[in-house]
Amino acid sequence: MGKTKVAIIDDSAQEENRESRIKNKASKKRAKATEVKSDAASRLFEPGEDGQKAQALTSVTPSEPIPPKAEGELEKQIQTNERVQPKKPQKPGKAKPRSKKYQEVVKDLDRTKSYPLGEAIELSKKLSYSKFTGTLEAHINTTQTGIRGLASLPYSSGKKLRILVFGKGAKDAGADLVGDDSTIEAISQGKIDFDLLISTPEWMPKLAKVARVLGPKGLMPNPKNGTITDDLKKAVEGFQAGKTEYKTEAKAAVIHLGLGKLNQPTEELSANVQTLLQTLGKTRVKKVTLSPTMGPSVKVDLASM
């Protein structure tokens, strides 16, 4: 019998083939991933938003690997876009509903027209639909904010001020209330039962302790409006006779002020309006409208004054 032939199998060739297949498969995966990222880059970076990045990322071909820095920026951008949710469109604001009474009275008013002062006051009286006697309110648009001062109206504005005074001679000043240390303690606890506070200079250090209470309410004495004075009696008489403080809103160039009751004669109300505008100065007034406490506003023709 002859010798048995033994076949020798070389495993090295099989190992090389296997490694080659693995490398080819990995290469195809990288090429596919590169192509996907390149397409994403072209969609994310539009021309003009970031010219350099767009050019760098969209010019990459499947056979070229994306630079590590650019790849990191792309992945970060993709993650950001996935987190961002589209904003819901805002609904237009609804118009403020008006009462039936308002809609009835406003029919008699031409909102596009400016009326002479006397006619505007008469219209304001007719357009009032409150059950009580309303106030004639003036709304004055000015050229700037920070306007503040006092106007001595020739006819009382109809509002009875409750005045509190501090200082020497307070009892003889004719005020409604006379303040002392116990009054300051009550103010610090939030008890406010007055409309105006007048003081002599020597009481101001004590009143400074309650400035955080009085300041926001506009009751802190101030030399600009005549509420810090040595002559308490004269100051009290002035405010009781119709002296009125006017000032613009903190963040808007507009003054809102009551100038009398609607049951007062039109001539008296007209005189109050004219006095206020003369005190302000015509160069600082842009627009004036009058209105009752409850009712639509009426534009005033400044050229008629």
LUMFI-557480 format. One record per residue (C-alpha): residue in one letter; x, y, z. Coordinates in steps of 0.2 Angstrom, whole numbers, plus 5000, padded with zeros to 4 digits. Layout:
# LUMFI-557480
aXYZ...
# end
This chain:
# LUMFI-557480
m500050005000g500650184997k500850325009t499350425015k499350595008v499050735021a498350905015i499051045023i497851195025d498651365026d497551475038s498451635034a497551665017q495851635025e496351765039e496851895026n495251875016r494251895032e495152055037s494952125020r493052095020i492952185037k493952335031n492852345016k491252345026a491952475038s492452585023k490752575016k489952625033r491152775034a490752825017k488852815020a488952915036t490053045027e488753065014v487353085026k488253215036s488753305020d486853315015a486353375032a487653505032s487053575015r485253585023l485753665039f487053795033e486153905020p487254025010g487454195019e487054125036d488854075039g489854075022q491453995028k490653845037a489453815023q490753815010a491853695021l490553575025t489553565009s491053534998v491553375007t491353224996p490853045002s492652994999e493353135009p493253125028i492453275037p493753365048p493553335066k493253515071a491953535057e491153365061g490953415080e490153585075l488953485063e488453365076k488153505089q487053595076i486053435073q485753405091t485253595094n483953585079e483253425086r482953505103v482153665097q480253655095p479453775082k478553925090k476653925090p475954075080q475254205092k473454245091p472954425087g472454515103k470554535106a469854705106k469154765123p467354735124r466254895126s464654905136k462954945127k462955115136y464655155129q464155105111e462555205112v463355365117v464855355105k463655355090d463455545093l465355575092d466455595077r468055525083t469055595068k468555775072s469355905084y468156015093p468356195100l468556195119g466856245124e466056125112a467155985118i466656015136e464756015132l465055845122s465955765137k464455815148k463255735135l464355575133s464455535152y463355385156s463755365175k462355365187f463455485198t464055655194g465655625185t467255725184l467955815168e469655725165a470955805154h472255695145i473755795139n475055725128t476655825131t478355835122q479355755135t479255665152g479755735169i478555885168r477955925185g477256085194l475756165202a474256255194s473056365203l471456335195p470156485196y468756365200s468856215212s469056055204g467655985214k468755865224k468955905243l470655865248r471055795266i472655885271l473855825284v475155945291f476755935301g477656075309k477556235320g475856315318a475056165311k473556185322d473156355316a473456315297g471656255294a472156085289d471055925292l472455835302v473855885312g475355765313d476555705327d477655565331s476255445333t475555495316i477255445308e477155275317a475355245310i476055285293s477455165294q476155035297g475255075281k473855185288i473455325275d471955425278f472455595269d472655655251l474055775254l475455805266i476255975270s477755995281t478956115287p480856085284e481256035302w480055885301m480755805285p482155695294k480755615303l479655595288a481155515279k480855365289v479155325281a479755385263r479555205257v477755215261l477355385256g478455395240p477555265229k475855345233g476555515228l476255585246m478055625251p478255815253n479255905239p479756085238k479356075219n477556055222g477456175237t477156045251i478756085260t478556265267d478756375282d477056455279l475856305282k474356415283k474656495265a475056325258v473456245265e472356385259g473156375241f472756195239q471056215247a470656355234g471056245219k472956235218t473256065209e474855965206y475155905188k476455785182t476855665168e476855475170a478455395175k478755315158a477555405147a477455595141v475555615146i474655705160h473055645167l472055765178g470355805184l469855985181g468055995189k466355915191l465255895175n463855985184q464956145185p464556285172t465556255155e466356425157e467156375174l467756215167s468456305151a469356425163n470156285172v470756195156q471456355149t472356395165l473156225166l473756245147q474456415150t475456355165l476156205155g476556315140k475856285123t477556235116r477556075128v475756025123k475555905108k473755845111v472255875122t470755755125l469355775137s468255645144p466955605158t467355485171m466355355162g466255395143p467255415127s468555545125v468355705114k469855785105v470155975108d470656085094l472156175101a472056305087s470456375094m471156415111
# end
